[in-house]
Amino acid sequence: MDEGLQHTYTGPLRHGMKAIGGHAAEGLLSCALLTRTCFIISALFLILQPAKAQFRTDRLIDVGKSALYYEDYVLSIQYFNQVIGLKPYLYEPWFLRGLAKFYLDDYVGADKDCSEAINLNPYIPDIFELRALCNIRQRDFQQAIDDYDKTIGFLPDNKNLWYNRVLCRIEQKDYDHANKDLDSMMTRWKNFAKSYSLKAEVLLLQKDTVQGAKFLDKSLEIDPYDGNLWAMRAMISLSRKKWKDADAQLSKAIHLKPTTVDYYVNRALARYNINNLRGAMADYDKALEIDPNNFLAHYNRGQLRIQVGDDNRAIDDFDYIISKEPDNVMAIYNRAILLERTGNLRGAIADYTTIINQFPNFWAGLNNRARCYRKLGMTAKAEMDEFRIFKAQMDKHYGQQQRWSKKTKDRVRKKSEIDFDKYNQLVVEDEQKVDHEYSSAFRGRVQDRETEIAFMPMFQLSFTPYGNGVKVSQVYNREVDAFNHQWSKNATKASHPIFVTCHQKPLTETESQKVFAMIDTLGAAIAASKNIHNDRALILQRAVAHSGVQNHVDAINDLTIYIQEDSTSALAYWQRAVCQAKLNQYKAAKGTEAKLALQGAADDINKAMVISKDNACLYYNRGNLWAMGKAYDKAIADYSEAIRLDSNLAEAYFNRGIAYARSGKTDEAISDLSKAGELGLFNAYSAIKKFSKAQKETEKKQ
């Protein structure tokens, strides 16, 4: 910096007031110097403003990502909207908003956001991959292929991208390009089982079952634990009428994927054909237990019940089918025969009439209706039907009426096939399809929880009462009650009562806007306060509001300020521990080491326990911290103490049950989960079912 500029910068700050009161020349000089100083200060302000704006956008993006991690997708969109409003030229908020929309099944909106992000930065492969998935959901497979082409250009060694592109080619029936891609994949990744199974599928679609079976066998040799592969192999066996092989293969598929309905329906068909009617019936029952609305299971179980003489329950199955598909003439015809057989002649006549109105030349139906009329003594109507049949026979004899074509009878008929000669046959789908699961990096925590039952979250402060599933079982806490009572006396417009909740539900757009407005109102009240110590409740309330919109950093900052004003507040330590634990989970998901933050949460819980003795929620929360670190014995001890302090704390029973299960103590786990279900947590029963089944399978192996 030159000497003059140094003088200009420092002179007025030292001598400005004296210079203004001196001689005119000195005054003019001082004015000039002051003007230049103002210019420099303004320039520095302009330089610092972008840094401040950058900090704000970075914080908004980070908080939006946190909301995204905690599956608060609508809220995350609100944060990304703010960033886009401030800096629409950044690609990341467009991409992240698109990801949130994708999780909300708004594939059109996600597609548009991804396209905007690509326009701003066409060198990020994740954006192309997400847009490809959006296009797949919209069944625009060509656009998805184009996006995968781009992504593979960036990441040529990512076999999952190749896999998804082949699936899109199969959807387009572009088998030539699919085969070329698969040949490349099998050369590059010799042990990637899915490439062999896809090759088999393409060959099967091209009617080459022999080669298809060979590639499937190769795939099973590499990965014998993929249920879909065994199911595909079984489909080949079914098509070749190798019923015993199909039964064995589908049994393996069911062992690996026990909740897939189609496996049971197909195995029932195989068992029916080897005369294992009891096994077939059990499979249809299981299929309907999993999916009560399954058409094939209802229809075929009805047919099996007819064969074993269980006519009344067969009628129940056909009643269900007809209630869902009132125009299903094959089901109506079967029910008509059953109603006649069980003595409900008027019901049978009604069903026969429905079919005859649609198929006037259905002579078997006319004959059956005439028989029902005669049994009811309605001779005139019976004779009218019999005359129609006689006239039709005469017309056929003289060649005046076309005969119904006869096809070779199979053991089954297609679902859409209408052939009354096959009324008593089992039904199969018109076209057997293989369900594909596209590989994706964009899998939320919902999918992660499908494989493992999760602990219930910590109790925290909230502006929303808590309902645990059956009733609004608001957790009482004397500190919370005292806080609300104390500050309600001198409450301002910004004040809000707080509650204890164990589940912060995702906010709608309207709800999130209300919380943001609440934060602004509380902030204004805090800024206007003349005695912040007396108005410190506003700081705690703003921290709770920040927590509600997943802004844990600002919540922690507010709680730290509150603790400086009141170090005896158990509520502040409690809420700060929850926020630190959530922030730790989010950082861990990003791969950031956060042991110190977790220790900080534990320290805050311990301080709160010293202040608020006999607080069941605090023991429960500390149990959750132990569970995060897989210290299940310590977690069980804290959950037990929480239950001792509050025997109706359903969440503590639930989490202790999960901790017992993770420790291999299934009997204790089921007992606790049963108690949790009794107290209103219905999801405890699905956990009991899963753990009981796992226990039985373990006992069988032993």
Secondary structure by P-SEA (a helix, b strand, c coil): ccaaaaaaaccccccaaaaaaccaaaaaaaaaaaaaaaaaaaaaaaaaaaaaaaaaaaaaaaaaaaaaaacaaaaaaaaaaaaaaaccccaaaaaaaaaaaaaacaaaaaaaaaaaaaaaccccaaaaaaaaaaaaaacaaaaaaaaaaaaaaaccccaaaaaaaaaaaaaacaaaaaaaaaaaaaaacccaaaaaaaaaaaaaaacaaaaaaaaaaaaaaaccccaaaaaaaaaaaaaacaaaaaaaaaaaaaaaccccaaaaaaaaaaaaaacaaaaaaaaaaaaaaaccccaaaaaaaaaaaaaacaaaaaaaaaaaaaaacccaaaaaaaaaaaaaaacaaaaaaaaaaaaaaacccaaaaaaaaaaaaaaacaaaaaaaaaaaaaaaaaaaaaccccccccccccccccccccccccccbbbbccbbbbbbbccccccccccccccccccccccccccbbbbcccccbbbbbaaaaaaaaaacccccccbbbbbbbcccccccaaaaaaaaaaaaaaaaaaaacccccccaaaaaaaaaaaaaacaaaaaaaaaaaaaaaccccaaaaaaaaaaaaaaaaaaaaaccccaaaaaaaaaaaaaaaaaccccaaaaaaaaaaaaaacaaaaaaaaaaaaaaacccaaaaaaaaaaaaaaacaaaaaaaaaaaaaaacccaaaaaaaaaaaaaaaaaaac
